[in-house]
Amino acid sequence: MTTTLILVVGAIVLLTAVYVSWRAGRLDRLHIRLELARESLDAALVRRAAVALELAASRLLDPATSLVLATAAHEARTAGPEEREHAESDLSRALRAVVDQERFRERLADAPEGGELLDELGAAVAKVIYSRRFYNNAVGVTRTAQRRWLARTLRLAGHTEYPSFFEIDDTPPKALAIE
């Protein structure tokens, strides 16, 4: 009888240990996914700002428009962590103001490098949209896993910060027709 009891308790302890180990591994994988998503988002934001600066410096825009776009792109690239969301939203609004001007697409397409630059801008804007969605999805899943009672009780997440969503205005310009 005692041998059976010892075996049952041992099996329960073993299964509990396997389950806790599995949950800790899953939480670790979620954190890795979150870091990769953040890096991808950062790369997409930097690329969008670089394309916007390239457009501003291309001499295809009037000087005032170039200055507005260059300023917004520069602010987005140099913003600190606290101002980043606001600066990126400002860049999105500046891009919409520039690209949605009357006949902008036609004027740019007529220029030697304009069509290429417009395609590059469209790809960069779309990449930001998808990267932000992917990152915010990873944040949501990670937060849910961190809130579970087992993760909180056994501190499976260690001392990692509670991830936060990246909320910006990333509505694309209508002239780029991104779906």
URGIHU-V68945 format. One record per residue. RES is the residue in one small letter. PSI is psi as a letter, one per 40 degrees, with the letter a starting at -180 (NA if undefined). D_LAST is the distance of its C-alpha to the last C-alpha in Angstrom with 2 decimals. Layout:
RES_PSI_D_LAST + RES_PSI_D_LAST
This chain:
m_d_67.21 + t_d_66.43 + t_d_65.01 + t_d_62.59 + l_d_61.63 + i_d_61.07 + l_d_58.91 + v_d_56.79 + v_d_56.34 + g_d_55.59 + a_d_52.93 + i_d_51.32 + v_d_51.36 + l_d_49.94 + l_d_47.10 + t_d_46.34 + a_d_46.32 + v_d_43.99 + y_d_41.58 + v_d_41.68 + s_d_41.20 + w_d_38.19 + r_d_36.61 + a_d_37.39 + g_d_35.86 + r_d_32.67 + l_d_32.49 + d_d_33.13 + r_d_30.32 + l_d_27.93 + h_d_29.13 + i_d_28.62 + r_d_25.04 + l_d_24.55 + e_d_26.15 + l_d_24.04 + a_d_20.80 + r_d_22.28 + e_d_23.23 + s_d_19.80 + l_d_18.37 + d_d_21.27 + a_d_20.75 + a_d_17.09 + l_d_18.33 + v_d_21.27 + r_d_19.34 + r_d_17.12 + a_d_20.44 + a_d_22.13 + v_d_19.72 + a_d_20.06 + l_d_23.82 + e_d_23.83 + l_d_22.20 + a_d_24.75 + a_e_27.57 + s_e_26.68 + r_e_28.75 + l_e_26.06 + l_i_25.73 + d_i_28.60 + p_d_30.56 + a_d_29.64 + t_d_25.89 + s_d_26.47 + l_d_28.59 + v_d_26.15 + l_d_23.33 + a_d_25.85 + t_d_27.29 + a_d_24.07 + a_d_23.16 + h_d_26.76 + e_d_26.84 + a_d_23.76 + r_d_25.48 + t_e_28.86 + a_i_28.17 + g_i_30.02 + p_d_28.71 + e_d_29.49 + e_e_27.79 + r_d_24.77 + e_d_22.30 + h_d_23.57 + a_d_23.54 + e_d_19.96 + s_d_18.93 + d_d_21.13 + l_d_19.46 + s_d_16.01 + r_d_17.85 + a_d_19.71 + l_d_16.75 + r_d_15.34 + a_d_18.94 + v_d_19.39 + v_d_16.31 + d_e_16.16 + q_i_19.84 + e_h_21.07 + r_f_20.96 + f_d_19.71 + r_d_17.59 + e_d_20.64 + r_d_23.08 + l_d_21.34 + a_d_20.95 + d_d_24.69 + a_i_25.68 + p_d_26.73 + e_e_24.31 + g_d_21.75 + g_d_19.24 + e_d_19.46 + l_d_19.07 + l_d_15.97 + d_d_14.33 + e_d_15.69 + l_d_14.43 + g_d_10.78 + a_d_11.39 + a_d_13.34 + v_d_11.00 + a_d_8.27 + k_d_11.46 + v_d_12.65 + i_d_9.90 + y_d_10.42 + s_d_14.11 + r_d_14.67 + r_d_13.39 + f_d_15.60 + y_d_18.42 + n_d_18.47 + n_d_18.55 + a_d_21.43 + v_d_23.14 + g_d_23.10 + v_d_24.59 + t_d_27.12 + r_d_28.21 + t_d_28.81 + a_d_30.89 + q_d_32.81 + r_e_33.68 + r_i_35.39 + w_d_39.13 + l_d_40.10 + a_d_37.95 + r_d_39.37 + t_d_42.91 + l_e_43.22 + r_f_41.03 + l_d_38.98 + a_e_36.43 + g_b_39.35 + h_f_38.93 + t_i_35.21 + e_i_33.43 + y_h_31.38 + p_i_27.77 + s_i_25.78 + f_i_22.12 + f_h_20.34 + e_h_19.05 + i_i_17.55 + d_h_15.60 + d_f_12.49 + t_h_10.54 + p_i_9.15 + p_i_11.08 + k_d_10.18 + a_e_11.70 + l_e_9.35 + a_f_6.46 + i_h_3.79 + e_NA_0.00
